[in-house]
Amino acid sequence: MGLIYKIFRPQEWEALIRDGQTTGSTLDRQDGFIHFSTGAQVKETAALHFADESGLILAACDVSRFGTALNWEKSRGGQEFPHVYRILSRRDVVWSRPLPLVDGVHKFPDELE
């Protein structure tokens, strides 16, 4: 199982849990897809886009659940990032963990691929 990761702000995560689905963050809706990162990319994503933010949730999703809605597209530094072109369902999330801010750096779970 290949996993991709989405970082949620507290209110975004609460909305996913409450509604059972989401179209993502404001940026996701503006771009027309839901931004994900690979295990190798997600720490840099947190540092660049979520610096000093607390209360974050890291959600892992199995790539096989997205089918043709998942596209790998060049972004930051020419790297290919996973982008999902459909609504994200709570059922798409394999696991989720808090992403605590410790001494100004997000502490990632050990099971990160």
Biopython code that builds the backbone (N, CA, C, O; Angstrom):
import numpy as np
from Bio.PDB.StructureBuilder import StructureBuilder

atoms = [
    (1, "MET", "N", (0.857, -1.182, 0.000)),
    (1, "MET", "CA", (0.000, 0.000, 0.000)),
    (1, "MET", "C", (0.891, 1.229, 0.000)),
    (1, "MET", "O", (1.718, 1.395, 0.896)),
    (2, "GLY", "N", (0.731, 2.086, -0.990)),
    (2, "GLY", "CA", (1.434, 3.355, -1.019)),
    (2, "GLY", "C", (0.578, 4.422, -0.366)),
    (2, "GLY", "O", (-0.622, 4.517, -0.625)),
    (3, "LEU", "N", (1.200, 5.218, 0.476)),
    (3, "LEU", "CA", (0.463, 6.261, 1.181)),
    (3, "LEU", "C", (0.873, 7.643, 0.709)),
    (3, "LEU", "O", (2.031, 7.881, 0.367)),
    (4, "ILE", "N", (-0.094, 8.550, 0.695)),
    (4, "ILE", "CA", (0.149, 9.971, 0.496)),
    (4, "ILE", "C", (-0.451, 10.695, 1.694)),
    (4, "ILE", "O", (-1.303, 10.151, 2.396)),
    (5, "TYR", "N", (0.002, 11.936, 1.922)),
    (5, "TYR", "CA", (-0.321, 12.623, 3.171)),
    (5, "TYR", "C", (-0.916, 14.000, 2.925)),
    (5, "TYR", "O", (-0.523, 14.730, 2.016)),
    (6, "LYS", "N", (-1.880, 14.319, 3.776)),
    (6, "LYS", "CA", (-2.541, 15.629, 3.763)),
    (6, "LYS", "C", (-2.441, 16.208, 5.159)),
    (6, "LYS", "O", (-2.757, 15.534, 6.139)),
    (7, "ILE", "N", (-2.007, 17.448, 5.253)),
    (7, "ILE", "CA", (-1.956, 18.154, 6.531)),
    (7, "ILE", "C", (-3.212, 19.009, 6.635)),
    (7, "ILE", "O", (-3.532, 19.791, 5.739)),
    (8, "PHE", "N", (-3.910, 18.839, 7.745)),
    (8, "PHE", "CA", (-5.144, 19.586, 7.994)),
    (8, "PHE", "C", (-4.968, 20.559, 9.144)),
    (8, "PHE", "O", (-4.365, 20.228, 10.166)),
    (9, "ARG", "N", (-5.493, 21.750, 8.972)),
    (9, "ARG", "CA", (-5.643, 22.672, 10.097)),
    (9, "ARG", "C", (-6.817, 22.173, 10.937)),
    (9, "ARG", "O", (-7.674, 21.452, 10.426)),
    (10, "PRO", "N", (-6.870, 22.544, 12.214)),
    (10, "PRO", "CA", (-7.918, 21.997, 13.092)),
    (10, "PRO", "C", (-9.334, 22.146, 12.552)),
    (10, "PRO", "O", (-10.105, 21.187, 12.588)),
    (11, "GLN", "N", (-9.688, 23.306, 12.058)),
    (11, "GLN", "CA", (-11.053, 23.529, 11.579)),
    (11, "GLN", "C", (-11.340, 22.719, 10.317)),
    (11, "GLN", "O", (-12.478, 22.303, 10.097)),
    (12, "GLU", "N", (-10.315, 22.489, 9.480)),
    (12, "GLU", "CA", (-10.495, 21.677, 8.276)),
    (12, "GLU", "C", (-10.730, 20.208, 8.647)),
    (12, "GLU", "O", (-11.579, 19.538, 8.059)),
    (13, "TRP", "N", (-9.971, 19.722, 9.624)),
    (13, "TRP", "CA", (-10.125, 18.341, 10.076)),
    (13, "TRP", "C", (-11.498, 18.137, 10.725)),
    (13, "TRP", "O", (-12.182, 17.149, 10.461)),
    (14, "GLU", "N", (-11.880, 19.080, 11.568)),
    (14, "GLU", "CA", (-13.191, 18.992, 12.221)),
    (14, "GLU", "C", (-14.317, 18.954, 11.194)),
    (14, "GLU", "O", (-15.292, 18.224, 11.368)),
    (15, "ALA", "N", (-14.188, 19.734, 10.133)),
    (15, "ALA", "CA", (-15.212, 19.741, 9.077)),
    (15, "ALA", "C", (-15.255, 18.397, 8.359)),
    (15, "ALA", "O", (-16.340, 17.908, 8.045)),
    (16, "LEU", "N", (-14.101, 17.790, 8.094)),
    (16, "LEU", "CA", (-14.076, 16.475, 7.449)),
    (16, "LEU", "C", (-14.763, 15.436, 8.330)),
    (16, "LEU", "O", (-15.559, 14.635, 7.840)),
    (17, "ILE", "N", (-14.463, 15.447, 9.616)),
    (17, "ILE", "CA", (-15.075, 14.493, 10.539)),
    (17, "ILE", "C", (-16.587, 14.728, 10.620)),
    (17, "ILE", "O", (-17.374, 13.782, 10.575)),
    (18, "ARG", "N", (-16.976, 15.980, 10.739)),
    (18, "ARG", "CA", (-18.399, 16.325, 10.873)),
    (18, "ARG", "C", (-19.190, 15.997, 9.610)),
    (18, "ARG", "O", (-20.271, 15.412, 9.684)),
    (19, "ASP", "N", (-18.645, 16.380, 8.438)),
    (19, "ASP", "CA", (-19.381, 16.255, 7.178)),
    (19, "ASP", "C", (-19.117, 14.948, 6.440)),
    (19, "ASP", "O", (-19.878, 14.570, 5.549)),
    (20, "GLY", "N", (-18.037, 14.255, 6.811)),
    (20, "GLY", "CA", (-17.692, 13.006, 6.150)),
    (20, "GLY", "C", (-16.971, 13.180, 4.829)),
    (20, "GLY", "O", (-16.597, 12.196, 4.191)),
    (21, "GLN", "N", (-16.771, 14.417, 4.412)),
    (21, "GLN", "CA", (-16.070, 14.707, 3.160)),
    (21, "GLN", "C", (-15.599, 16.152, 3.157)),
    (21, "GLN", "O", (-16.064, 16.977, 3.944)),
    (22, "THR", "N", (-14.663, 16.444, 2.252)),
    (22, "THR", "CA", (-14.159, 17.807, 2.141)),
    (22, "THR", "C", (-13.651, 18.072, 0.725)),
    (22, "THR", "O", (-13.237, 17.158, 0.012)),
    (23, "THR", "N", (-13.694, 19.322, 0.348)),
    (23, "THR", "CA", (-13.069, 19.776, -0.891)),
    (23, "THR", "C", (-11.698, 20.374, -0.596)),
    (23, "THR", "O", (-11.050, 20.944, -1.474)),
    (24, "GLY", "N", (-11.267, 20.233, 0.660)),
    (24, "GLY", "CA", (-9.926, 20.669, 1.047)),
    (24, "GLY", "C", (-9.879, 22.072, 1.603)),
    (24, "GLY", "O", (-10.895, 22.656, 1.980)),
    (25, "SER", "N", (-8.676, 22.591, 1.643)),
    (25, "SER", "CA", (-8.423, 23.926, 2.188)),
    (25, "SER", "C", (-8.840, 25.000, 1.181)),
    (25, "SER", "O", (-9.247, 24.692, 0.061)),
    (26, "THR", "N", (-8.735, 26.228, 1.588)),
    (26, "THR", "CA", (-9.009, 27.352, 0.678)),
    (26, "THR", "C", (-8.105, 27.267, -0.547)),
    (26, "THR", "O", (-8.559, 27.472, -1.672)),
    (27, "LEU", "N", (-6.826, 26.963, -0.327)),
    (27, "LEU", "CA", (-5.887, 26.830, -1.448)),
    (27, "LEU", "C", (-6.282, 25.681, -2.367)),
    (27, "LEU", "O", (-6.219, 25.815, -3.589)),
    (28, "ASP", "N", (-6.688, 24.556, -1.789)),
    (28, "ASP", "CA", (-7.137, 23.417, -2.600)),
    (28, "ASP", "C", (-8.302, 23.829, -3.500)),
    (28, "ASP", "O", (-8.308, 23.533, -4.695)),
    (29, "ARG", "N", (-9.270, 24.501, -2.926)),
    (29, "ARG", "CA", (-10.440, 24.917, -3.708)),
    (29, "ARG", "C", (-10.044, 25.917, -4.795)),
    (29, "ARG", "O", (-10.575, 25.865, -5.904)),
    (30, "GLN", "N", (-9.119, 26.822, -4.487)),
    (30, "GLN", "CA", (-8.654, 27.782, -5.499)),
    (30, "GLN", "C", (-7.947, 27.074, -6.651)),
    (30, "GLN", "O", (-8.114, 27.447, -7.813)),
    (31, "ASP", "N", (-7.154, 26.049, -6.323)),
    (31, "ASP", "CA", (-6.375, 25.341, -7.343)),
    (31, "ASP", "C", (-7.184, 24.276, -8.076)),
    (31, "ASP", "O", (-6.776, 23.828, -9.148)),
    (32, "GLY", "N", (-8.319, 23.865, -7.522)),
    (32, "GLY", "CA", (-9.172, 22.891, -8.188)),
    (32, "GLY", "C", (-8.800, 21.437, -7.927)),
    (32, "GLY", "O", (-9.281, 20.538, -8.617)),
    (33, "PHE", "N", (-7.954, 21.207, -6.941)),
    (33, "PHE", "CA", (-7.571, 19.847, -6.553)),
    (33, "PHE", "C", (-7.099, 19.878, -5.107)),
    (33, "PHE", "O", (-6.824, 20.944, -4.556)),
    (34, "ILE", "N", (-7.007, 18.698, -4.498)),
    (34, "ILE", "CA", (-6.543, 18.600, -3.115)),
    (34, "ILE", "C", (-5.062, 18.252, -3.129)),
    (34, "ILE", "O", (-4.645, 17.247, -3.704)),
    (35, "HIS", "N", (-4.284, 19.105, -2.485)),
    (35, "HIS", "CA", (-2.830, 18.940, -2.408)),
    (35, "HIS", "C", (-2.471, 17.847, -1.405)),
    (35, "HIS", "O", (-2.955, 17.846, -0.273)),
    (36, "PHE", "N", (-1.623, 16.928, -1.830)),
    (36, "PHE", "CA", (-1.055, 15.901, -0.969)),
    (36, "PHE", "C", (0.459, 15.950, -1.113)),
    (36, "PHE", "O", (0.993, 16.625, -1.993)),
    (37, "SER", "N", (1.136, 15.228, -0.239)),
    (37, "SER", "CA", (2.585, 15.064, -0.313)),
    (37, "SER", "C", (2.922, 13.598, -0.103)),
    (37, "SER", "O", (2.144, 12.851, 0.490)),
    (38, "THR", "N", (4.080, 13.194, -0.591)),
    (38, "THR", "CA", (4.590, 11.866, -0.284)),
    (38, "THR", "C", (5.248, 11.916, 1.095)),
    (38, "THR", "O", (5.409, 12.988, 1.679)),
    (39, "GLY", "N", (5.621, 10.758, 1.599)),
    (39, "GLY", "CA", (6.334, 10.711, 2.871)),
    (39, "GLY", "C", (7.639, 11.486, 2.822)),
    (39, "GLY", "O", (8.034, 12.091, 3.819)),
    (40, "ALA", "N", (8.313, 11.479, 1.679)),
    (40, "ALA", "CA", (9.572, 12.203, 1.519)),
    (40, "ALA", "C", (9.363, 13.717, 1.408)),
    (40, "ALA", "O", (10.300, 14.481, 1.643)),
    (41, "GLN", "N", (8.168, 14.157, 1.058)),
    (41, "GLN", "CA", (7.892, 15.577, 0.829)),
    (41, "GLN", "C", (7.186, 16.268, 1.980)),
    (41, "GLN", "O", (7.274, 17.490, 2.106)),
    (42, "VAL", "N", (6.484, 15.515, 2.828)),
    (42, "VAL", "CA", (5.536, 16.116, 3.765)),
    (42, "VAL", "C", (6.206, 16.971, 4.853)),
    (42, "VAL", "O", (5.607, 17.945, 5.309)),
    (43, "LYS", "N", (7.403, 16.641, 5.268)),
    (43, "LYS", "CA", (8.070, 17.460, 6.284)),
    (43, "LYS", "C", (8.411, 18.843, 5.729)),
    (43, "LYS", "O", (8.260, 19.851, 6.419)),
    (44, "GLU", "N", (8.869, 18.882, 4.486)),
    (44, "GLU", "CA", (9.148, 20.166, 3.851)),
    (44, "GLU", "C", (7.853, 20.952, 3.635)),
    (44, "GLU", "O", (7.830, 22.172, 3.800)),
    (45, "THR", "N", (6.789, 20.258, 3.269)),
    (45, "THR", "CA", (5.481, 20.907, 3.108)),
    (45, "THR", "C", (5.058, 21.561, 4.423)),
    (45, "THR", "O", (4.596, 22.701, 4.434)),
    (46, "ALA", "N", (5.218, 20.836, 5.524)),
    (46, "ALA", "CA", (4.856, 21.389, 6.839)),
    (46, "ALA", "C", (5.690, 22.625, 7.159)),
    (46, "ALA", "O", (5.161, 23.632, 7.629)),
    (47, "ALA", "N", (6.984, 22.547, 6.908)),
    (47, "ALA", "CA", (7.867, 23.666, 7.213)),
    (47, "ALA", "C", (7.561, 24.894, 6.357)),
    (47, "ALA", "O", (7.619, 26.021, 6.849)),
    (48, "LEU", "N", (7.234, 24.684, 5.081)),
    (48, "LEU", "CA", (6.983, 25.804, 4.175)),
    (48, "LEU", "C", (5.594, 26.417, 4.309)),
    (48, "LEU", "O", (5.441, 27.637, 4.234)),
    (49, "HIS", "N", (4.589, 25.579, 4.505)),
    (49, "HIS", "CA", (3.208, 26.073, 4.449)),
    (49, "HIS", "C", (2.483, 26.103, 5.792)),
    (49, "HIS", "O", (1.407, 26.690, 5.900)),
    (50, "PHE", "N", (3.062, 25.475, 6.818)),
    (50, "PHE", "CA", (2.387, 25.385, 8.111)),
    (50, "PHE", "C", (3.308, 25.762, 9.264)),
    (50, "PHE", "O", (3.049, 25.392, 10.409)),
    (51, "ALA", "N", (4.378, 26.494, 8.976)),
    (51, "ALA", "CA", (5.349, 26.875, 10.002)),
    (51, "ALA", "C", (4.645, 27.566, 11.164)),
    (51, "ALA", "O", (3.799, 28.439, 10.969)),
    (52, "ASP", "N", (5.007, 27.161, 12.363)),
    (52, "ASP", "CA", (4.492, 27.745, 13.606)),
    (52, "ASP", "C", (3.004, 27.518, 13.844)),
    (52, "ASP", "O", (2.447, 28.100, 14.774)),
    (53, "GLU", "N", (2.340, 26.689, 13.033)),
    (53, "GLU", "CA", (0.923, 26.391, 13.258)),
    (53, "GLU", "C", (0.804, 25.172, 14.161)),
    (53, "GLU", "O", (1.453, 24.151, 13.936)),
    (54, "SER", "N", (-0.023, 25.291, 15.169)),
    (54, "SER", "CA", (-0.228, 24.172, 16.083)),
    (54, "SER", "C", (-1.608, 23.563, 15.852)),
    (54, "SER", "O", (-2.453, 24.140, 15.169)),
    (55, "GLY", "N", (-1.814, 22.390, 16.435)),
    (55, "GLY", "CA", (-3.106, 21.726, 16.331)),
    (55, "GLY", "C", (-3.339, 21.019, 15.013)),
    (55, "GLY", "O", (-4.468, 20.633, 14.710)),
    (56, "LEU", "N", (-2.290, 20.841, 14.221)),
    (56, "LEU", "CA", (-2.441, 20.211, 12.911)),
    (56, "LEU", "C", (-2.676, 18.712, 13.038)),
    (56, "LEU", "O", (-2.311, 18.087, 14.034)),
    (57, "ILE", "N", (-3.297, 18.152, 11.998)),
    (57, "ILE", "CA", (-3.536, 16.713, 11.906)),
    (57, "ILE", "C", (-2.910, 16.223, 10.606)),
    (57, "ILE", "O", (-3.103, 16.826, 9.549)),
    (58, "LEU", "N", (-2.164, 15.132, 10.688)),
    (58, "LEU", "CA", (-1.609, 14.488, 9.508)),
    (58, "LEU", "C", (-2.488, 13.294, 9.169)),
    (58, "LEU", "O", (-2.707, 12.420, 10.007)),
    (59, "ALA", "N", (-2.987, 13.258, 7.948)),
    (59, "ALA", "CA", (-3.833, 12.152, 7.492)),
    (59, "ALA", "C", (-3.110, 11.396, 6.383)),
    (59, "ALA", "O", (-2.568, 11.994, 5.453)),
    (60, "ALA", "N", (-3.113, 10.078, 6.501)),
    (60, "ALA", "CA", (-2.518, 9.208, 5.490)),
    (60, "ALA", "C", (-3.634, 8.574, 4.671)),
    (60, "ALA", "O", (-4.628, 8.098, 5.219)),
    (61, "CYS", "N", (-3.458, 8.573, 3.357)),
    (61, "CYS", "CA", (-4.442, 7.979, 2.455)),
    (61, "CYS", "C", (-3.746, 7.012, 1.518)),
    (61, "CYS", "O", (-2.628, 7.264, 1.069)),
    (62, "ASP", "N", (-4.409, 5.908, 1.226)),
    (62, "ASP", "CA", (-3.909, 4.876, 0.322)),
    (62, "ASP", "C", (-4.128, 5.347, -1.114)),
    (62, "ASP", "O", (-5.254, 5.657, -1.505)),
    (63, "VAL", "N", (-3.049, 5.400, -1.898)),
    (63, "VAL", "CA", (-3.159, 5.896, -3.277)),
    (63, "VAL", "C", (-4.124, 5.070, -4.114)),
    (63, "VAL", "O", (-4.730, 5.597, -5.047)),
    (64, "SER", "N", (-4.281, 3.792, -3.804)),
    (64, "SER", "CA", (-5.148, 2.934, -4.619)),
    (64, "SER", "C", (-6.620, 3.315, -4.510)),
    (64, "SER", "O", (-7.425, 2.893, -5.340)),
    (65, "ARG", "N", (-6.982, 4.097, -3.512)),
    (65, "ARG", "CA", (-8.386, 4.496, -3.341)),
    (65, "ARG", "C", (-8.820, 5.602, -4.305)),
    (65, "ARG", "O", (-10.014, 5.859, -4.457)),
    (66, "PHE", "N", (-7.855, 6.255, -4.956)),
    (66, "PHE", "CA", (-8.188, 7.425, -5.765)),
    (66, "PHE", "C", (-8.328, 7.146, -7.255)),
    (66, "PHE", "O", (-8.927, 7.947, -7.973)),
    (67, "GLY", "N", (-7.796, 6.043, -7.730)),
    (67, "GLY", "CA", (-7.904, 5.722, -9.152)),
    (67, "GLY", "C", (-7.417, 6.852, -10.032)),
    (67, "GLY", "O", (-6.355, 7.427, -9.795)),
    (68, "THR", "N", (-8.211, 7.169, -11.059)),
    (68, "THR", "CA", (-7.806, 8.197, -12.022)),
    (68, "THR", "C", (-7.938, 9.618, -11.485)),
    (68, "THR", "O", (-7.533, 10.567, -12.155)),
    (69, "ALA", "N", (-8.500, 9.779, -10.285)),
    (69, "ALA", "CA", (-8.600, 11.115, -9.680)),
    (69, "ALA", "C", (-7.254, 11.582, -9.129)),
    (69, "ALA", "O", (-7.095, 12.759, -8.806)),
    (70, "LEU", "N", (-6.282, 10.666, -9.018)),
    (70, "LEU", "CA", (-4.947, 11.006, -8.521)),
    (70, "LEU", "C", (-4.024, 11.277, -9.695)),
    (70, "LEU", "O", (-3.852, 10.435, -10.576)),
    (71, "ASN", "N", (-3.433, 12.462, -9.693)),
    (71, "ASN", "CA", (-2.456, 12.835, -10.720)),
    (71, "ASN", "C", (-1.171, 13.278, -10.043)),
    (71, "ASN", "O", (-1.198, 13.935, -9.003)),
    (72, "TRP", "N", (-0.058, 12.916, -10.639)),
    (72, "TRP", "CA", (1.263, 13.325, -10.156)),
    (72, "TRP", "C", (1.714, 14.479, -11.042)),
    (72, "TRP", "O", (1.906, 14.317, -12.248)),
    (73, "GLU", "N", (1.883, 15.658, -10.418)),
    (73, "GLU", "CA", (2.185, 16.856, -11.199)),
    (73, "GLU", "C", (3.377, 17.595, -10.602)),
    (73, "GLU", "O", (3.578, 17.629, -9.389)),
    (74, "LYS", "N", (4.150, 18.179, -11.496)),
    (74, "LYS", "CA", (5.338, 18.919, -11.058)),
    (74, "LYS", "C", (4.923, 20.169, -10.303)),
    (74, "LYS", "O", (3.990, 20.879, -10.677)),
    (75, "SER", "N", (5.650, 20.404, -9.231)),
    (75, "SER", "CA", (5.384, 21.564, -8.389)),
    (75, "SER", "C", (6.718, 22.028, -7.819)),
    (75, "SER", "O", (7.697, 22.164, -8.553)),
    (76, "ARG", "N", (6.756, 22.266, -6.543)),
    (76, "ARG", "CA", (7.917, 22.802, -5.842)),
    (76, "ARG", "C", (9.221, 22.125, -6.279)),
    (76, "ARG", "O", (9.382, 20.914, -6.126)),
    (77, "GLY", "N", (10.139, 22.913, -6.819)),
    (77, "GLY", "CA", (11.451, 22.406, -7.197)),
    (77, "GLY", "C", (11.430, 21.355, -8.286)),
    (77, "GLY", "O", (12.392, 20.601, -8.431)),
    (78, "GLY", "N", (10.341, 21.288, -9.066)),
    (78, "GLY", "CA", (10.238, 20.310, -10.132)),
    (78, "GLY", "C", (9.853, 18.915, -9.658)),
    (78, "GLY", "O", (9.774, 17.986, -10.462)),
    (79, "GLN", "N", (9.611, 18.760, -8.349)),
    (79, "GLN", "CA", (9.182, 17.466, -7.817)),
    (79, "GLN", "C", (7.748, 17.174, -8.243)),
    (79, "GLN", "O", (6.941, 18.086, -8.419)),
    (80, "GLU", "N", (7.446, 15.898, -8.404)),
    (80, "GLU", "CA", (6.077, 15.500, -8.691)),
    (80, "GLU", "C", (5.333, 15.280, -7.378)),
    (80, "GLU", "O", (5.761, 14.503, -6.524)),
    (81, "PHE", "N", (4.211, 15.980, -7.237)),
    (81, "PHE", "CA", (3.370, 15.883, -6.046)),
    (81, "PHE", "C", (2.047, 15.224, -6.400)),
    (81, "PHE", "O", (1.545, 15.385, -7.512)),
    (82, "PRO", "N", (1.480, 14.479, -5.453)),
    (82, "PRO", "CA", (0.171, 13.873, -5.685)),
    (82, "PRO", "C", (-0.947, 14.900, -5.498)),
    (82, "PRO", "O", (-1.027, 15.565, -4.465)),
    (83, "HIS", "N", (-1.794, 15.016, -6.493)),
    (83, "HIS", "CA", (-2.947, 15.922, -6.459)),
    (83, "HIS", "C", (-4.194, 15.100, -6.719)),
    (83, "HIS", "O", (-4.232, 14.305, -7.659)),
    (84, "VAL", "N", (-5.212, 15.284, -5.895)),
    (84, "VAL", "CA", (-6.447, 14.519, -6.024)),
    (84, "VAL", "C", (-7.546, 15.437, -6.548)),
    (84, "VAL", "O", (-7.843, 16.476, -5.959)),
    (85, "TYR", "N", (-8.140, 15.031, -7.664)),
    (85, "TYR", "CA", (-9.169, 15.806, -8.347)),
    (85, "TYR", "C", (-10.554, 15.243, -8.059)),
    (85, "TYR", "O", (-11.295, 14.882, -8.973)),
    (86, "ARG", "N", (-10.886, 15.176, -6.797)),
    (86, "ARG", "CA", (-12.242, 14.807, -6.381)),
    (86, "ARG", "C", (-12.373, 15.139, -4.905)),
    (86, "ARG", "O", (-11.394, 15.472, -4.237)),
    (87, "ILE", "N", (-13.589, 15.042, -4.412)),
    (87, "ILE", "CA", (-13.851, 15.266, -2.991)),
    (87, "ILE", "C", (-13.143, 14.183, -2.187)),
    (87, "ILE", "O", (-13.139, 13.013, -2.571)),
    (88, "LEU", "N", (-12.552, 14.577, -1.083)),
    (88, "LEU", "CA", (-11.909, 13.633, -0.174)),
    (88, "LEU", "C", (-12.934, 13.171, 0.848)),
    (88, "LEU", "O", (-13.568, 13.980, 1.525)),
    (89, "SER", "N", (-13.083, 11.865, 0.946)),
    (89, "SER", "CA", (-14.022, 11.273, 1.900)),
    (89, "SER", "C", (-13.279, 10.866, 3.167)),
    (89, "SER", "O", (-12.091, 10.547, 3.124)),
    (90, "ARG", "N", (-13.969, 10.879, 4.266)),
    (90, "ARG", "CA", (-13.387, 10.396, 5.522)),
    (90, "ARG", "C", (-12.932, 8.950, 5.363)),
    (90, "ARG", "O", (-11.946, 8.538, 5.975)),
    (91, "ARG", "N", (-13.636, 8.187, 4.556)),
    (91, "ARG", "CA", (-13.275, 6.786, 4.304)),
    (91, "ARG", "C", (-11.956, 6.640, 3.561)),
    (91, "ARG", "O", (-11.357, 5.564, 3.588)),
    (92, "ASP", "N", (-11.485, 7.698, 2.894)),
    (92, "ASP", "CA", (-10.203, 7.655, 2.186)),
    (92, "ASP", "C", (-9.022, 7.663, 3.153)),
    (92, "ASP", "O", (-7.916, 7.265, 2.787)),
    (93, "VAL", "N", (-9.250, 8.110, 4.369)),
    (93, "VAL", "CA", (-8.173, 8.257, 5.351)),
    (93, "VAL", "C", (-7.904, 6.907, 6.022)),
    (93, "VAL", "O", (-8.784, 6.330, 6.661)),
    (94, "VAL", "N", (-6.672, 6.418, 5.862)),
    (94, "VAL", "CA", (-6.249, 5.145, 6.446)),
    (94, "VAL", "C", (-5.937, 5.324, 7.924)),
    (94, "VAL", "O", (-6.335, 4.510, 8.758)),
    (95, "TRP", "N", (-5.225, 6.394, 8.235)),
    (95, "TRP", "CA", (-4.955, 6.745, 9.629)),
    (95, "TRP", "C", (-4.707, 8.243, 9.719)),
    (95, "TRP", "O", (-4.402, 8.907, 8.728)),
    (96, "SER", "N", (-4.846, 8.751, 10.928)),
    (96, "SER", "CA", (-4.561, 10.168, 11.195)),
    (96, "SER", "C", (-3.855, 10.273, 12.534)),
    (96, "SER", "O", (-4.092, 9.478, 13.444)),
    (97, "ARG", "N", (-2.985, 11.265, 12.640)),
    (97, "ARG", "CA", (-2.226, 11.499, 13.866)),
    (97, "ARG", "C", (-2.095, 12.995, 14.090)),
    (97, "ARG", "O", (-2.041, 13.768, 13.134)),
    (98, "PRO", "N", (-2.043, 13.407, 15.358)),
    (98, "PRO", "CA", (-1.721, 14.803, 15.640)),
    (98, "PRO", "C", (-0.309, 15.109, 15.122)),
    (98, "PRO", "O", (0.557, 14.235, 15.085)),
    (99, "LEU", "N", (-0.106, 16.338, 14.736)),
    (99, "LEU", "CA", (1.194, 16.797, 14.265)),
    (99, "LEU", "C", (1.657, 17.923, 15.187)),
    (99, "LEU", "O", (1.583, 19.099, 14.831)),
    (100, "PRO", "N", (2.139, 17.548, 16.386)),
    (100, "PRO", "CA", (2.467, 18.570, 17.385)),
    (100, "PRO", "C", (3.666, 19.427, 16.982)),
    (100, "PRO", "O", (4.571, 18.985, 16.275)),
    (101, "LEU", "N", (3.633, 20.639, 17.452)),
    (101, "LEU", "CA", (4.719, 21.590, 17.239)),
    (101, "LEU", "C", (5.610, 21.538, 18.476)),
    (101, "LEU", "O", (5.183, 21.922, 19.565)),
    (102, "VAL", "N", (6.839, 21.067, 18.314)),
    (102, "VAL", "CA", (7.778, 20.920, 19.428)),
    (102, "VAL", "C", (9.005, 21.775, 19.137)),
    (102, "VAL", "O", (9.747, 21.518, 18.188)),
    (103, "ASP", "N", (9.205, 22.786, 19.962)),
    (103, "ASP", "CA", (10.340, 23.708, 19.774)),
    (103, "ASP", "C", (10.375, 24.282, 18.360)),
    (103, "ASP", "O", (11.442, 24.417, 17.760)),
    (104, "GLY", "N", (9.205, 24.614, 17.839)),
    (104, "GLY", "CA", (9.110, 25.264, 16.542)),
    (104, "GLY", "C", (9.159, 24.334, 15.336)),
    (104, "GLY", "O", (9.161, 24.794, 14.194)),
    (105, "VAL", "N", (9.200, 23.009, 15.591)),
    (105, "VAL", "CA", (9.270, 22.031, 14.496)),
    (105, "VAL", "C", (8.166, 21.004, 14.689)),
    (105, "VAL", "O", (7.928, 20.561, 15.813)),
    (106, "HIS", "N", (7.489, 20.619, 13.620)),
    (106, "HIS", "CA", (6.448, 19.611, 13.713)),
    (106, "HIS", "C", (7.051, 18.241, 13.917)),
    (106, "HIS", "O", (7.986, 17.858, 13.214)),
    (107, "LYS", "N", (6.523, 17.500, 14.871)),
    (107, "LYS", "CA", (6.995, 16.138, 15.172)),
    (107, "LYS", "C", (6.102, 15.145, 14.435)),
    (107, "LYS", "O", (4.905, 15.039, 14.703)),
    (108, "PHE", "N", (6.713, 14.424, 13.504)),
    (108, "PHE", "CA", (5.986, 13.474, 12.668)),
    (108, "PHE", "C", (5.961, 12.087, 13.310)),
    (108, "PHE", "O", (6.884, 11.719, 14.038)),
    (109, "PRO", "N", (4.911, 11.323, 13.041)),
    (109, "PRO", "CA", (4.816, 9.965, 13.602)),
    (109, "PRO", "C", (5.873, 9.046, 12.993)),
    (109, "PRO", "O", (6.353, 9.274, 11.882)),
    (110, "ASP", "N", (6.217, 8.022, 13.733)),
    (110, "ASP", "CA", (7.224, 7.064, 13.280)),
    (110, "ASP", "C", (6.774, 6.277, 12.060)),
    (110, "ASP", "O", (7.614, 5.857, 11.264)),
    (111, "GLU", "N", (5.478, 6.066, 11.888)),
    (111, "GLU", "CA", (5.012, 5.226, 10.780)),
    (111, "GLU", "C", (4.940, 5.942, 9.435)),
    (111, "GLU", "O", (4.358, 5.414, 8.487)),
    (112, "LEU", "N", (5.511, 7.115, 9.341)),
    (112, "LEU", "CA", (5.539, 7.859, 8.082)),
    (112, "LEU", "C", (6.352, 7.074, 7.045)),
    (112, "LEU", "O", (7.499, 6.709, 7.301)),
    (113, "GLU", "N", (5.758, 6.815, 5.877)),
    (113, "GLU", "CA", (6.469, 6.097, 4.790)),
    (113, "GLU", "C", (7.332, 7.067, 4.031)),
    (113, "GLU", "O", (8.012, 6.677, 3.082)),
]
sb = StructureBuilder()
sb.init_structure("model")
sb.init_model(0)
sb.init_chain("A")
sb.init_seg("    ")
for serial, (resi, resn, name, xyz) in enumerate(atoms, 1):
    if name == "N":
        sb.init_residue(resn, " ", resi, " ")
    sb.init_atom(name, np.array(xyz, "f"), 0.0, 1.0, " ", f" {name:<3s}", serial, name[0])
structure = sb.get_structure()
